[in-house]
Amino acid sequence: MINGQAAIMEGKWTISTGLKVLSLFVFAALLEIVGGWLVWRFIRERRETWNLIVGFIVLALYGVIPCLQPLDDFGRVYAAYGGVFIACSYAWARVVDGFRLDTGDYVGASLSIAGVFVALLWPRDGNGLQQTPSSSTTS
């Protein structure tokens, strides 16, 4: 079986892999947003202590979800996840908090999702984040 990073480098994304990556990103975003929101309610709105406790538990669960990704590059996974988190945060603000989003919000969310696609689907040369050999090496 091809590992996640090899699949990205070789352009062998499948619908199944794409749906798994997307589902895990959205699930992680929801856990991070809900956990942060509960902690926010406890600290900023002086809500009951259970908000803080449940918020911490949900945030701890959020930390596990990216480890389930079929992608091998931690930094790239988190960078791409950031774009999904931005879009989901705007959706939360609109649906749960009732904020009226403006053009800047929609443009920002669109750019962040575009960044996710660039980060994940850009053709790779196989080097990832490895350093290239120094030019001072002797032959």
Backbone torsions as a table, in degrees:
resi	resn	phi	psi	omega
1	MET	NA	138.4	179.7
2	ILE	-78.7	131.1	178.0
3	ASN	-72.5	167.7	-174.5
4	GLY	-58.4	-45.4	-177.5
5	GLN	-65.9	-41.3	178.3
6	ALA	-62.7	-38.3	178.6
7	ALA	-63.0	-38.7	177.8
8	ILE	-66.2	-47.8	-176.6
9	MET	-63.6	-34.4	-177.4
10	GLU	-92.5	1.9	178.5
11	GLY	68.0	29.2	-176.9
12	LYS	-102.5	44.9	175.2
13	TRP	-67.6	138.2	173.4
14	THR	-113.7	165.7	176.7
15	ILE	-61.1	-40.0	-180.0
16	SER	-62.1	-46.2	179.2
17	THR	-63.6	-45.3	179.8
18	GLY	-60.0	-43.1	179.3
19	LEU	-67.2	-37.1	178.0
20	LYS	-65.2	-46.6	179.1
21	VAL	-59.3	-49.4	-179.2
22	LEU	-62.1	-45.4	-179.3
23	SER	-60.6	-43.8	179.7
24	LEU	-67.0	-38.0	176.4
25	PHE	-61.9	-47.0	-178.3
26	VAL	-66.7	-41.7	178.9
27	PHE	-62.2	-44.9	177.7
28	ALA	-60.5	-43.6	-180.0
29	ALA	-61.4	-44.4	179.8
30	LEU	-62.9	-41.8	177.9
31	LEU	-64.4	-43.8	-179.7
32	GLU	-64.4	-42.0	-179.0
33	ILE	-67.6	-47.6	-179.6
34	VAL	-63.0	-45.5	179.2
35	GLY	-61.0	-46.8	178.2
36	GLY	-63.4	-38.0	-179.8
37	TRP	-64.8	-41.1	179.1
38	LEU	-66.1	-42.1	176.8
39	VAL	-64.1	-42.0	176.9
40	TRP	-55.5	-47.9	-178.7
41	ARG	-60.1	-41.7	-179.7
42	PHE	-65.6	-47.4	-174.5
43	ILE	-79.2	-48.7	-172.1
44	ARG	-86.4	-31.4	-176.3
45	GLU	-108.8	5.1	177.8
46	ARG	53.7	44.3	178.3
47	ARG	-81.8	178.7	-175.7
48	GLU	-61.3	156.5	-178.1
49	THR	-61.0	-30.5	-178.7
50	TRP	-59.3	-29.0	176.9
51	ASN	-59.4	-43.0	179.9
52	LEU	-66.9	-47.2	-177.4
53	ILE	-64.0	-49.8	180.0
54	VAL	-65.2	-37.8	177.6
55	GLY	-59.6	-43.8	177.9
56	PHE	-63.9	-40.9	179.3
57	ILE	-64.1	-45.4	-179.5
58	VAL	-64.5	-39.8	178.3
59	LEU	-66.3	-34.7	176.3
60	ALA	-66.1	-41.3	176.9
61	LEU	-63.7	-38.8	177.6
62	TYR	-56.4	-37.9	-178.1
63	GLY	-65.0	-20.0	-178.9
64	VAL	-86.1	-33.5	-171.5
65	ILE	-57.2	-45.6	179.7
66	PRO	-59.8	-24.5	178.6
67	CYS	-69.2	-15.7	179.6
68	LEU	-87.7	-5.5	-179.5
69	GLN	-62.1	145.4	175.5
70	PRO	-78.9	3.2	-179.0
71	LEU	-92.6	144.5	-172.5
72	ASP	-96.7	-17.2	-173.0
73	ASP	-95.7	103.9	-176.8
74	PHE	-52.3	-50.7	-177.1
75	GLY	-61.4	-42.4	-179.7
76	ARG	-68.8	-38.2	177.8
77	VAL	-60.5	-48.0	-178.3
78	TYR	-69.1	-35.3	178.1
79	ALA	-64.8	-45.8	179.3
80	ALA	-66.6	-40.4	178.2
81	TYR	-57.4	-36.3	-179.1
82	GLY	-55.8	-39.9	178.3
83	GLY	-65.2	-41.0	178.0
84	VAL	-66.1	-40.9	178.4
85	PHE	-58.8	-43.0	179.5
86	ILE	-59.4	-49.5	-178.7
87	ALA	-63.2	-42.5	179.0
88	CYS	-66.4	-34.5	177.9
89	SER	-64.3	-40.5	175.7
90	TYR	-64.1	-41.0	178.6
91	ALA	-62.7	-42.3	177.7
92	TRP	-60.8	-46.7	-179.0
93	ALA	-57.6	-39.9	-178.0
94	ARG	-73.6	-51.0	-172.0
95	VAL	-77.4	-47.5	-174.1
96	VAL	-87.8	-47.7	-176.7
97	ASP	-86.8	-11.6	177.4
98	GLY	73.9	19.5	178.6
99	PHE	-70.5	143.7	175.1
100	ARG	-92.5	112.7	-178.2
101	LEU	-75.2	149.1	178.0
102	ASP	-113.2	-178.1	-177.2
103	THR	-57.7	-41.2	179.3
104	GLY	-60.9	-36.8	177.4
105	ASP	-64.8	-45.6	-179.7
106	TYR	-66.8	-40.9	178.1
107	VAL	-65.3	-45.2	179.0
108	GLY	-60.3	-45.2	178.9
109	ALA	-64.0	-40.8	179.3
110	SER	-63.8	-43.2	178.1
111	LEU	-64.0	-38.7	179.9
112	SER	-66.6	-39.1	177.4
113	ILE	-68.6	-38.3	175.1
114	ALA	-60.1	-39.8	177.6
115	GLY	-62.8	-35.2	176.6
116	VAL	-61.0	-47.3	-179.4
117	PHE	-63.7	-41.4	178.6
118	VAL	-62.8	-47.2	-177.4
119	ALA	-62.8	-39.7	-175.3
120	LEU	-86.7	-33.2	-171.3
121	LEU	-105.7	-2.4	179.3
122	TRP	-61.7	134.9	178.6
123	PRO	-60.2	132.6	-176.9
124	ARG	-106.5	148.7	177.7
125	ASP	-94.9	1.3	178.1
126	GLY	95.0	-9.0	-177.6
127	ASN	-88.7	-18.9	179.7
128	GLY	53.9	-127.5	-177.9
129	LEU	-101.2	12.9	-179.7
130	GLN	-69.5	149.4	177.6
131	GLN	-79.0	145.5	176.0
132	THR	-79.9	154.0	179.3
133	PRO	-60.1	146.4	179.9
134	SER	-66.5	142.6	179.7
135	SER	-72.8	-9.3	-178.7
136	SER	-88.5	3.3	-179.7
137	THR	-71.0	140.0	179.3
138	THR	-86.4	148.8	-179.8
139	SER	-100.6	NA	NA
